[in-house]
Amino acid sequence: MSKPRAFIDVKLHIPADKVDERVVAKHYQKRLYKEDQCRKCPELPYRHGVACQECPAYLAHIKMWDKETIKGHEYISIPAGNLDLVESKLGIKKHKIRDKREIHAVKCDLKFTGKLYRGEVVDGETKEDQLALINKWKKFKTGLIKGRPRTGKSVIGTYAACDLEVNTIITAAQNEFLDRFEDELRDHTNCFKLLKQGQRTYLRVHTLKDLKKAHKYRIVAVNYQKFIRNEKSRKRIQKYLWNRTLVVVDEVHMGNAASFARFLNALPCKYNLGLTATDKRVDRLHVVINRILGPVRAKGVATATLPTIELWETGFGGNKKYKAPWMVDRFLFDPENSRNRQIIKQVFKDLRSNKRHSILIPCSQRKHVDWLVNAINDQARLNNKKKGEKWHPNIAVPYYAQTGKANQAKNKELLKTINNLEHRVVVAIGQMVKFGLNVKAWTHVYVGVKPTSNGPNFYQLANRVCTVYQGKPSPVVRLMVDYVPMSYFCARKLFWTEILPGTKDRPTEPVKYKMTGADFKRLMEIAKYPKIYHPKDKDEIKKEQKSTRFF
């Protein structure tokens, strides 16, 4: 009887006698903690212990390996995305692993008709060398491509789907990302022309009826939510997606969610391509995607337009009722507080300074979005009447997550009017504008309307205003800091983890932002001494709090 050997079907199966379980557990399971609390704990040197198990700072235990019996032999099964790690840490040579996954391709004349950038300068901006990125990835055909926002990662994914000439599944966490890929297929391939001629080039899965015929098409776009509801829906992966060879995942850092990760791990794809601007996560869950799809294979190096961070100390707070974190929402959304009046005042100050200025205000709750939109539009109409200005009566518009084709079409039309500067202020739910929106008109973004300490999210928001066009004003990120613990402690963490790296004080990382010396020095003071932070210009702030609602 022949000895069992390592093989891949959907997962990688390694004979149990060829690998140490403790080594597998070290690299394929992870415990998550609230690190800021753990640093103060005397049990930290002994983590993970009995005390940790009951501690509220212990968040989760992620296990990415299991034992299986296959044809009478014991195997350890792990994700097959990162074979480099398997070879270096588990001692299993890649060339000795038998890959049972087949290469499938539906016959069609699909071609990439667009053009990838090769580092040329367009409208004063040095474009990313997209061809170099995809060629680096093709050496492995697994792993991630990391590039700054506006690199054209969707175009790169579209090129890969055409160039490899294999059956492809395109997936993402939100339908909006799939819409973007559909637009790229329409603009850069002959996909839809062939579809009209009867060739089965592309299928967007909306219903179970669509899914049942997915095996007949070269490219299939589907969101993962259709496969996670119950055991029956999970079986659809092997039943209907059995002949997929390449998976392209947009905004792959969102794939660390448990259900999304399980879906990706169950796909029988030989080739994996993940696209992202932020491969690291604050919660350290990026290790999940690293094991399922592979490590970063190519990084963008082009220097995009850098946003300028301008510190905005509102001076709001300082009262005892704002000390407790659970009271923070009250000061954020109270229409009568001076903080919201300051936002409106700053909006019109920015708009008056340049006719090309366009502002994005990310919020966390719809009621705050609605209030700010109404207040800004009321102010515009009042200024038209009292000051003789000529503002559009609906200068501010809300941007919400929409479901249904009709509503999504309205969102597309809305984005066109924003790019034409018909509407110059967009108040949106932050989760909707962090990823994927390419609005050239935006020049300013107000970060901190809802305080955040998440560095990758801050990076995504800051780069929403960096799309270049001829004559565009310099992009600005206004970082709001309130006299409230939650706000200035968030600013402190952003400074140390996101803003400081890349500066002359920590030059080991690439530069991400620009900042004036005075603002940088002041933010460093807040970061070093947050517990004794006091806002500047208290007398001016008191006058501001007594001022009228409109400006």
VEXDREN-2710 file (C-alpha; in Angstrom, 1 decimal):
% VEXDREN-2710
k/r/px/py/pz
1/MET/0.0/0.0/0.0
2/SER/1.4/3.4/-1.1
3/LYS/2.2/6.0/1.5
4/PRO/-0.3/8.9/1.7
5/ARG/1.0/12.3/0.3
6/ALA/-0.1/15.8/0.6
7/PHE/-2.7/16.9/-1.9
8/ILE/-5.1/19.8/-2.7
9/ASP/-8.7/19.5/-3.7
10/VAL/-10.4/22.5/-2.1
11/LYS/-8.1/22.6/1.0
12/LEU/-4.6/21.4/1.5
13/HIS/-4.5/17.9/3.1
14/ILE/-1.2/16.9/4.8
15/PRO/-0.7/13.4/6.3
16/ALA/-0.9/13.7/10.0
17/ASP/2.4/11.9/10.6
18/LYS/4.4/14.4/8.4
19/VAL/3.6/17.5/10.4
20/ASP/3.6/18.6/14.1
21/GLU/0.2/19.7/15.3
22/ARG/1.7/22.3/17.6
23/VAL/3.4/24.0/14.6
24/VAL/0.2/23.9/12.6
25/ALA/-1.7/25.4/15.5
26/LYS/0.9/28.1/15.9
27/HIS/0.4/29.4/12.3
28/TYR/-3.2/28.4/11.6
29/GLN/-5.1/29.5/14.6
30/LYS/-5.2/32.8/16.3
31/ARG/-6.6/34.4/19.4
32/LEU/-7.8/38.0/19.3
33/TYR/-7.5/40.4/22.2
34/LYS/-8.1/44.0/23.0
35/GLU/-4.4/44.8/23.1
36/ASP/-4.8/48.2/24.8
37/GLN/-6.3/46.4/27.9
38/CYS/-3.9/43.5/27.7
39/ARG/-0.8/45.8/28.0
40/LYS/-1.8/46.8/31.5
41/CYS/-2.5/43.2/32.6
42/PRO/0.0/41.4/34.9
43/GLU/-1.0/38.1/33.2
44/LEU/0.3/39.3/29.8
45/PRO/3.6/37.3/30.0
46/TYR/1.5/34.1/30.5
47/ARG/-1.2/34.7/27.8
48/HIS/-3.2/32.6/27.0
49/GLY/-4.1/31.3/30.5
50/VAL/-7.1/30.5/32.6
51/ALA/-7.6/34.2/33.6
52/CYS/-7.6/35.1/29.9
53/GLN/-10.4/32.8/29.1
54/GLU/-12.9/34.7/31.2
55/CYS/-11.5/38.2/30.5
56/PRO/-13.6/40.6/28.5
57/ALA/-10.5/41.7/26.6
58/TYR/-10.4/38.2/25.0
59/LEU/-12.4/38.5/21.8
60/ALA/-12.3/35.4/19.7
61/HIS/-10.4/32.2/18.8
62/ILE/-9.9/31.6/15.1
63/LYS/-9.0/28.0/14.0
64/MET/-8.1/27.5/10.4
65/TRP/-7.1/23.8/10.5
66/ASP/-8.8/20.5/11.3
67/LYS/-8.3/16.8/11.4
68/GLU/-9.9/14.6/8.7
69/THR/-9.9/10.9/7.8
70/ILE/-9.7/10.3/4.0
71/LYS/-9.6/6.8/2.7
72/GLY/-8.5/5.4/6.0
73/HIS/-5.6/7.9/6.5
74/GLU/-5.4/10.7/9.0
75/TYR/-4.9/14.2/7.5
76/ILE/-4.6/17.7/8.7
77/SER/-6.5/20.1/6.5
78/ILE/-5.6/23.7/6.1
79/PRO/-6.3/26.6/3.6
80/ALA/-4.3/26.2/0.4
81/GLY/-3.6/29.9/-0.4
82/ASN/-0.2/30.4/1.2
83/LEU/2.0/27.5/0.1
84/ASP/5.2/29.5/0.8
85/LEU/4.2/29.4/4.5
86/VAL/3.5/25.7/4.3
87/GLU/7.0/25.1/2.9
88/SER/8.9/27.4/5.3
89/LYS/7.1/26.6/8.5
90/LEU/5.6/23.1/8.1
91/GLY/8.4/21.7/6.0
92/ILE/6.2/20.4/3.2
93/LYS/7.9/21.0/-0.2
94/LYS/5.6/22.7/-2.8
95/HIS/6.7/20.4/-5.6
96/LYS/5.7/17.3/-3.6
97/ILE/2.1/18.5/-3.2
98/ARG/-0.3/17.0/-5.7
99/ASP/-2.8/19.6/-6.9
100/LYS/-6.1/17.9/-8.0
101/ARG/-7.8/21.2/-8.9
102/GLU/-8.5/21.3/-12.6
103/ILE/-8.3/24.2/-15.1
104/HIS/-11.7/25.0/-16.7
105/ALA/-12.5/27.4/-19.5
106/VAL/-15.7/28.0/-21.4
107/LYS/-14.9/28.7/-25.0
108/CYS/-15.4/32.3/-26.1
109/ASP/-13.6/35.1/-27.8
110/LEU/-13.3/37.3/-24.7
111/LYS/-10.5/39.9/-25.0
112/PHE/-9.2/42.9/-23.0
113/THR/-9.6/45.8/-25.3
114/GLY/-8.4/48.5/-22.9
115/LYS/-4.9/49.6/-22.0
116/LEU/-3.0/49.2/-18.8
117/TYR/-0.9/52.1/-17.5
118/ARG/2.9/51.6/-17.5
119/GLY/3.9/54.5/-15.2
120/GLU/3.2/57.4/-17.5
121/VAL/2.2/60.9/-16.4
122/VAL/-1.5/61.8/-17.0
123/ASP/-3.0/65.2/-16.0
124/GLY/0.1/65.8/-13.9
125/GLU/-0.2/62.6/-11.9
126/THR/2.2/59.6/-12.2
127/LYS/0.1/56.6/-12.9
128/GLU/0.7/53.3/-11.3
129/ASP/2.5/50.7/-13.5
130/GLN/-0.5/48.3/-13.7
131/LEU/1.2/45.9/-16.1
132/ALA/4.1/45.4/-13.7
133/LEU/1.7/44.7/-10.8
134/ILE/-0.2/42.0/-12.7
135/ASN/3.0/40.4/-14.1
136/LYS/4.4/40.1/-10.5
137/TRP/1.2/38.4/-9.4
138/LYS/1.2/36.1/-12.4
139/LYS/4.5/34.5/-11.3
140/PHE/2.5/33.0/-8.4
141/LYS/-1.1/33.3/-9.5
142/THR/-2.1/33.5/-5.9
143/GLY/-2.1/36.3/-3.3
144/LEU/-2.9/40.0/-3.2
145/ILE/-2.2/43.1/-5.2
146/LYS/-1.9/46.2/-3.0
147/GLY/-2.2/49.7/-4.4
148/ARG/-3.2/53.1/-3.2
149/PRO/-6.8/54.1/-3.9
150/ARG/-7.2/55.3/-7.5
151/THR/-4.6/52.7/-8.7
152/GLY/-7.1/51.1/-11.0
153/LYS/-7.3/47.8/-9.2
154/SER/-10.6/46.9/-10.8
155/VAL/-9.1/47.3/-14.2
156/ILE/-6.2/45.0/-13.1
157/GLY/-8.7/42.4/-12.0
158/THR/-10.6/42.7/-15.3
159/TYR/-7.3/42.2/-17.2
160/ALA/-6.5/39.1/-15.2
161/ALA/-9.9/37.5/-15.9
162/CYS/-9.4/38.0/-19.6
163/ASP/-5.6/37.2/-19.8
164/LEU/-5.6/33.9/-18.0
165/GLU/-8.4/32.6/-20.3
166/VAL/-10.0/30.5/-17.5
167/ASN/-13.4/30.4/-15.8
168/THR/-13.5/33.2/-13.3
169/ILE/-15.7/34.2/-10.3
170/ILE/-15.7/37.8/-9.3
171/THR/-16.9/38.4/-5.7
172/ALA/-17.0/41.1/-3.1
173/ALA/-18.7/42.1/0.2
174/GLN/-21.1/44.6/-1.4
175/ASN/-23.0/44.8/-4.7
176/GLU/-21.6/48.2/-5.4
177/PHE/-18.1/46.7/-5.9
178/LEU/-19.6/44.2/-8.4
179/ASP/-21.3/47.1/-10.2
180/ARG/-17.9/48.7/-10.6
181/PHE/-16.4/45.5/-12.1
182/GLU/-19.3/45.3/-14.5
183/ASP/-18.6/48.8/-15.6
184/GLU/-14.9/47.9/-16.2
185/LEU/-15.9/44.9/-18.3
186/ARG/-18.2/47.1/-20.4
187/ASP/-15.5/49.8/-20.9
188/HIS/-12.4/47.6/-21.3
189/THR/-13.5/44.3/-22.9
190/ASN/-15.6/43.0/-25.7
191/CYS/-17.6/41.0/-23.2
192/PHE/-21.1/42.6/-23.7
193/LYS/-20.7/42.6/-27.5
194/LEU/-20.1/38.9/-27.4
195/LEU/-23.0/38.4/-25.0
196/LYS/-25.3/40.0/-27.6
197/GLN/-24.0/37.6/-30.2
198/GLY/-24.9/34.6/-28.0
199/GLN/-21.5/33.8/-26.5
200/ARG/-21.6/33.1/-22.8
201/THR/-19.0/35.5/-21.6
202/TYR/-20.6/37.1/-18.4
203/LEU/-23.3/36.4/-15.9
204/ARG/-24.3/38.5/-13.0
205/VAL/-26.0/36.3/-10.4
206/HIS/-29.1/37.8/-8.8
207/THR/-31.3/34.8/-8.2
208/LEU/-31.0/31.0/-7.7
209/LYS/-32.2/30.5/-11.3
210/ASP/-29.1/32.5/-12.5
211/LEU/-26.8/30.5/-10.2
212/LYS/-28.0/27.2/-11.7
213/LYS/-26.6/28.2/-15.1
214/ALA/-23.4/29.7/-13.8
215/HIS/-21.3/26.8/-15.0
216/LYS/-22.0/27.7/-18.6
217/TYR/-20.3/31.1/-18.4
218/ARG/-16.7/32.3/-18.5
219/ILE/-17.1/35.1/-15.9
220/VAL/-19.6/35.0/-13.1
221/ALA/-20.1/37.9/-10.6
222/VAL/-21.8/37.0/-7.3
223/ASN/-21.8/38.2/-3.7
224/TYR/-21.0/35.8/-0.9
225/GLN/-24.3/36.4/1.0
226/LYS/-26.1/33.8/-1.3
227/PHE/-24.0/31.0/0.2
228/ILE/-24.0/31.6/4.0
229/ARG/-27.6/31.5/5.2
230/ASN/-27.8/27.8/6.0
231/GLU/-26.3/24.4/5.3
232/LYS/-28.3/24.1/2.1
233/SER/-27.0/27.4/0.7
234/ARG/-23.4/26.4/1.6
235/LYS/-23.7/23.3/-0.5
236/ARG/-24.4/25.5/-3.6
237/ILE/-20.7/26.3/-3.8
238/GLN/-19.7/22.8/-4.9
239/LYS/-22.9/22.3/-6.8
240/TYR/-22.9/25.4/-9.0
241/LEU/-19.3/26.8/-8.8
242/TRP/-17.4/23.6/-9.3
243/ASN/-15.8/24.7/-12.6
244/ARG/-14.3/28.0/-11.4
245/THR/-10.5/28.3/-11.8
246/LEU/-9.8/32.0/-10.8
247/VAL/-11.4/34.0/-8.0
248/VAL/-11.0/37.8/-8.0
249/VAL/-11.9/39.5/-4.7
250/ASP/-12.4/43.2/-4.6
251/GLU/-11.7/45.1/-1.4
252/VAL/-10.3/41.8/0.0
253/HIS/-9.6/43.2/3.5
254/MET/-13.4/42.9/4.0
255/GLY/-13.1/39.1/3.4
256/ASN/-11.8/38.6/6.9
257/ALA/-15.4/38.5/8.2
258/ALA/-16.1/34.9/9.3
259/SER/-18.9/34.1/6.7
260/PHE/-17.0/35.7/3.8
261/ALA/-13.8/33.9/4.8
262/ARG/-15.6/30.5/4.9
263/PHE/-17.1/31.2/1.5
264/LEU/-13.6/32.0/0.0
265/ASN/-12.1/28.9/1.7
266/ALA/-14.7/26.6/0.1
267/LEU/-14.2/27.8/-3.5
268/PRO/-12.3/25.1/-5.6
269/CYS/-10.2/27.8/-7.4
270/LYS/-6.6/27.1/-8.4
271/TYR/-5.8/30.8/-8.8
272/ASN/-6.6/33.6/-6.3
273/LEU/-6.4/37.3/-6.8
274/GLY/-7.2/39.8/-4.0
275/LEU/-7.3/43.5/-4.5
276/THR/-6.9/46.0/-1.7
277/ALA/-5.4/49.3/-0.6
278/THR/-5.1/48.3/3.1
279/ASP/-3.8/44.7/3.6
280/LYS/-3.5/45.2/7.4
281/ARG/-6.4/45.5/9.8
282/VAL/-6.6/47.0/13.3
283/ASP/-8.2/43.8/14.6
284/ARG/-5.3/41.7/13.1
285/LEU/-7.7/39.5/11.1
286/HIS/-5.7/40.0/8.0
287/VAL/-4.0/36.7/8.8
288/VAL/-7.1/34.9/7.7
289/ILE/-6.9/36.2/4.1
290/ASN/-3.2/35.7/4.1
291/ARG/-3.8/31.9/4.7
292/ILE/-6.8/31.6/2.3
293/LEU/-5.7/33.7/-0.7
294/GLY/-2.0/34.2/0.0
295/PRO/0.3/37.1/0.9
296/VAL/0.8/40.4/-0.9
297/ARG/2.6/39.6/-4.2
298/ALA/2.8/43.1/-5.7
299/LYS/2.7/46.6/-4.2
300/GLY/2.0/49.9/-6.0
301/VAL/4.8/52.3/-5.8
302/ALA/3.5/55.4/-7.7
303/THR/3.4/58.6/-5.6
304/ALA/-0.2/59.7/-5.8
305/THR/-1.4/63.2/-4.9
306/LEU/-0.9/63.5/-1.1
307/PRO/-3.8/65.1/0.9
308/THR/-3.0/67.8/3.4
309/ILE/-4.2/67.2/6.9
310/GLU/-5.5/70.4/8.6
311/LEU/-6.1/70.2/12.3
312/TRP/-9.6/71.4/13.4
313/GLU/-10.0/71.9/17.1
314/THR/-13.6/72.6/17.8
315/GLY/-13.2/73.2/21.5
316/PHE/-16.6/71.5/22.0
317/GLY/-17.1/69.5/25.2
318/GLY/-15.3/70.0/28.5
319/ASN/-18.6/69.4/30.4
320/LYS/-19.0/66.5/32.7
321/LYS/-21.9/65.1/30.8
322/TYR/-19.6/64.4/27.9
323/LYS/-17.1/62.4/29.9
324/ALA/-18.8/59.0/29.6
325/PRO/-18.3/57.2/26.2
326/TRP/-22.0/56.2/26.1
327/MET/-22.9/59.9/26.1
328/VAL/-20.8/60.7/23.0
329/ASP/-23.7/60.3/20.5
330/ARG/-25.6/63.1/22.3
331/PHE/-23.0/65.7/21.5
332/LEU/-22.5/64.4/18.0
333/PHE/-26.1/64.6/16.9
334/ASP/-27.6/67.3/19.0
335/PRO/-28.8/69.9/16.4
336/GLU/-28.4/72.8/18.8
337/ASN/-24.8/72.3/19.8
338/SER/-22.1/74.6/18.6
339/ARG/-20.2/71.7/17.0
340/ASN/-22.7/71.2/14.3
341/ARG/-22.9/75.0/13.8
342/GLN/-19.1/75.0/13.3
343/ILE/-19.4/72.3/10.6
344/ILE/-21.9/74.4/8.7
345/LYS/-19.8/77.5/9.0
346/GLN/-16.7/75.7/7.8
347/VAL/-18.6/74.2/4.8
348/PHE/-19.4/77.7/3.5
349/LYS/-15.9/79.0/4.3
350/ASP/-14.4/76.2/2.2
351/LEU/-16.9/76.6/-0.6
352/ARG/-16.4/80.4/-0.9
353/SER/-12.6/80.1/-1.0
354/ASN/-12.7/78.3/-4.4
355/LYS/-15.5/77.6/-6.9
356/ARG/-14.0/74.1/-7.6
357/HIS/-14.2/73.0/-3.9
358/SER/-16.4/70.0/-3.2
359/ILE/-16.9/68.6/0.3
360/LEU/-17.5/65.1/1.6
361/ILE/-18.8/64.7/5.2
362/PRO/-18.8/61.1/6.4
363/CYS/-21.2/60.4/9.3
364/SER/-22.2/57.3/11.2
365/GLN/-26.0/57.7/11.5
366/ARG/-28.7/58.6/9.0
367/LYS/-30.4/61.1/11.3
368/HIS/-27.2/63.1/11.5
369/VAL/-26.9/62.9/7.7
370/ASP/-30.4/64.2/7.2
371/TRP/-30.0/67.0/9.7
372/LEU/-26.8/68.3/8.2
373/VAL/-28.2/68.2/4.7
374/ASN/-31.3/70.2/5.7
375/ALA/-29.3/72.7/7.8
376/ILE/-26.7/73.3/5.0
377/ASN/-29.5/73.8/2.4
378/ASP/-31.4/76.1/4.7
379/GLN/-28.3/78.1/5.2
380/ALA/-27.7/78.3/1.4
381/ARG/-31.2/79.6/0.8
382/LEU/-30.9/82.1/3.7
383/ASN/-27.6/83.4/2.3
384/ASN/-29.2/83.8/-1.1
385/LYS/-31.9/85.9/0.4
386/LYS/-29.9/87.9/3.0
387/LYS/-26.5/88.2/1.3
388/GLY/-27.4/88.1/-2.3
389/GLU/-25.3/85.0/-2.9
390/LYS/-26.2/82.5/-5.6
391/TRP/-26.0/79.0/-4.0
392/HIS/-27.8/76.1/-5.5
393/PRO/-31.0/75.6/-3.3
394/ASN/-30.0/71.9/-2.8
395/ILE/-26.2/72.4/-2.6
396/ALA/-25.9/69.5/-0.1
397/VAL/-27.2/66.0/-0.9
398/PRO/-27.3/62.8/1.2
399/TYR/-25.7/59.5/-0.1
400/TYR/-27.2/56.3/1.3
401/ALA/-26.7/52.6/0.7
402/GLN/-29.4/51.6/-1.7
403/THR/-31.0/48.3/-2.7
404/GLY/-32.7/47.5/-5.9
405/LYS/-31.8/48.4/-9.4
406/ALA/-33.9/51.6/-9.5
407/ASN/-32.3/53.0/-6.4
408/GLN/-28.8/52.0/-7.4
409/ALA/-29.4/53.7/-10.8
410/LYS/-30.4/56.9/-8.9
411/ASN/-27.1/56.8/-6.9
412/LYS/-25.1/56.6/-10.2
413/GLU/-27.0/59.6/-11.5
414/LEU/-26.4/61.4/-8.3
415/LEU/-22.6/60.8/-8.5
416/LYS/-22.6/62.3/-12.0
417/THR/-24.2/65.5/-10.7
418/ILE/-21.6/65.6/-7.9
419/ASN/-18.8/65.3/-10.4
420/ASN/-20.3/68.2/-12.4
421/LEU/-20.3/70.4/-9.2
422/GLU/-24.1/70.7/-9.4
423/HIS/-24.1/69.5/-5.8
424/ARG/-21.0/70.6/-3.9
425/VAL/-21.5/69.0/-0.5
426/VAL/-22.1/65.3/0.0
427/VAL/-23.1/64.0/3.5
428/ALA/-22.9/60.3/3.5
429/ILE/-22.8/57.2/5.7
430/GLY/-19.0/56.6/6.2
431/GLN/-19.2/52.9/5.5
432/MET/-20.5/53.7/2.0
433/VAL/-17.8/56.1/0.9
434/LYS/-14.7/54.5/2.3
435/PHE/-14.3/52.1/-0.6
436/GLY/-14.7/52.1/-4.3
437/LEU/-16.2/55.5/-5.0
438/ASN/-14.3/57.4/-7.7
439/VAL/-15.6/61.0/-7.5
440/LYS/-13.1/63.4/-9.1
441/ALA/-14.9/66.5/-7.8
442/TRP/-14.2/66.0/-4.1
443/THR/-11.5/68.2/-2.7
444/HIS/-12.2/68.2/1.1
445/VAL/-13.2/65.5/3.5
446/TYR/-14.2/66.1/7.2
447/VAL/-12.8/63.3/9.3
448/GLY/-13.9/63.0/12.9
449/VAL/-17.5/64.0/12.6
450/LYS/-17.8/60.7/14.3
451/PRO/-14.4/60.1/16.0
452/THR/-12.4/57.2/14.6
453/SER/-9.1/55.7/15.6
454/ASN/-9.0/53.1/12.8
455/GLY/-5.9/53.9/10.7
456/PRO/-6.8/51.9/7.6
457/ASN/-10.3/53.5/7.5
458/PHE/-8.8/57.0/7.9
459/TYR/-6.4/56.2/5.0
460/GLN/-9.3/55.1/2.8
461/LEU/-11.4/58.2/3.6
462/ALA/-8.4/60.6/3.2
463/ASN/-7.8/59.2/-0.3
464/ARG/-11.4/59.7/-1.5
465/VAL/-10.3/63.3/-2.3
466/CYS/-7.1/62.4/-4.2
467/THR/-8.5/61.6/-7.7
468/VAL/-6.6/64.0/-10.0
469/TYR/-8.0/66.1/-12.8
470/GLN/-6.6/69.2/-14.7
471/GLY/-6.7/72.2/-12.4
472/LYS/-8.0/70.5/-9.3
473/PRO/-7.3/72.3/-6.0
474/SER/-5.0/70.6/-3.5
475/PRO/-7.0/67.9/-1.5
476/VAL/-7.6/68.7/2.2
477/VAL/-8.5/66.4/5.1
478/ARG/-9.9/68.3/8.0
479/LEU/-9.3/66.3/11.2
480/MET/-11.8/67.3/13.9
481/VAL/-10.7/67.1/17.5
482/ASP/-13.2/67.8/20.3
483/TYR/-12.6/68.5/24.0
484/VAL/-14.0/65.1/24.7
485/PRO/-11.9/62.0/25.8
486/MET/-13.2/59.8/23.0
487/SER/-12.3/62.4/20.3
488/TYR/-8.8/63.4/21.5
489/PHE/-7.8/59.8/22.3
490/CYS/-8.8/58.8/18.8
491/ALA/-6.7/61.6/17.4
492/ARG/-3.8/60.4/19.5
493/LYS/-4.0/56.9/18.1
494/LEU/-4.3/58.1/14.6
495/PHE/-1.2/60.3/15.0
496/TRP/1.0/57.5/16.3
497/THR/-0.2/54.7/14.0
498/GLU/-1.2/56.4/10.7
499/ILE/0.0/60.0/10.5
500/LEU/3.5/59.9/12.0
501/PRO/4.8/56.9/9.9
502/GLY/6.5/58.3/6.8
503/THR/7.5/61.6/8.3
504/LYS/11.1/62.5/9.1
505/ASP/10.5/61.3/12.7
506/ARG/9.7/57.8/11.4
507/PRO/11.0/57.6/7.8
508/THR/10.8/53.8/7.4
509/GLU/7.4/53.9/5.7
510/PRO/6.2/55.7/2.6
511/VAL/4.8/59.3/3.0
512/LYS/1.0/59.3/3.0
513/TYR/0.1/62.8/4.0
514/LYS/1.2/66.4/4.1
515/MET/0.8/68.7/7.1
516/THR/2.0/72.1/8.2
517/GLY/4.6/72.4/10.9
518/ALA/2.3/74.2/13.3
519/ASP/-0.5/71.6/12.9
520/PHE/1.9/68.7/13.2
521/LYS/3.4/70.2/16.4
522/ARG/0.0/70.8/17.9
523/LEU/-1.2/67.3/17.1
524/MET/1.9/65.8/18.6
525/GLU/1.2/67.7/21.8
526/ILE/-2.3/66.2/21.9
527/ALA/-0.8/62.8/21.2
528/LYS/1.8/63.0/23.9
529/TYR/-0.4/64.5/26.6
530/PRO/-4.0/63.6/25.9
531/LYS/-5.1/63.6/29.5
532/ILE/-4.2/67.2/30.0
533/TYR/-5.4/68.3/26.6
534/HIS/-7.1/71.7/26.5
535/PRO/-8.4/73.5/23.4
536/LYS/-6.8/76.7/22.3
537/ASP/-8.5/80.0/22.1
538/LYS/-11.2/79.4/24.8
539/ASP/-12.5/83.0/24.6
540/GLU/-13.1/82.6/20.9
541/ILE/-14.8/79.2/21.4
542/LYS/-17.1/80.8/23.9
543/LYS/-18.1/83.4/21.4
544/GLU/-18.7/80.7/18.9
545/GLN/-21.0/78.8/21.2
546/LYS/-23.1/81.9/21.7
547/SER/-23.4/82.7/18.0
548/THR/-26.5/82.2/15.8
549/ARG/-27.4/79.0/14.1
550/PHE/-26.6/80.2/10.5
551/PHE/-23.5/81.8/9.0
END
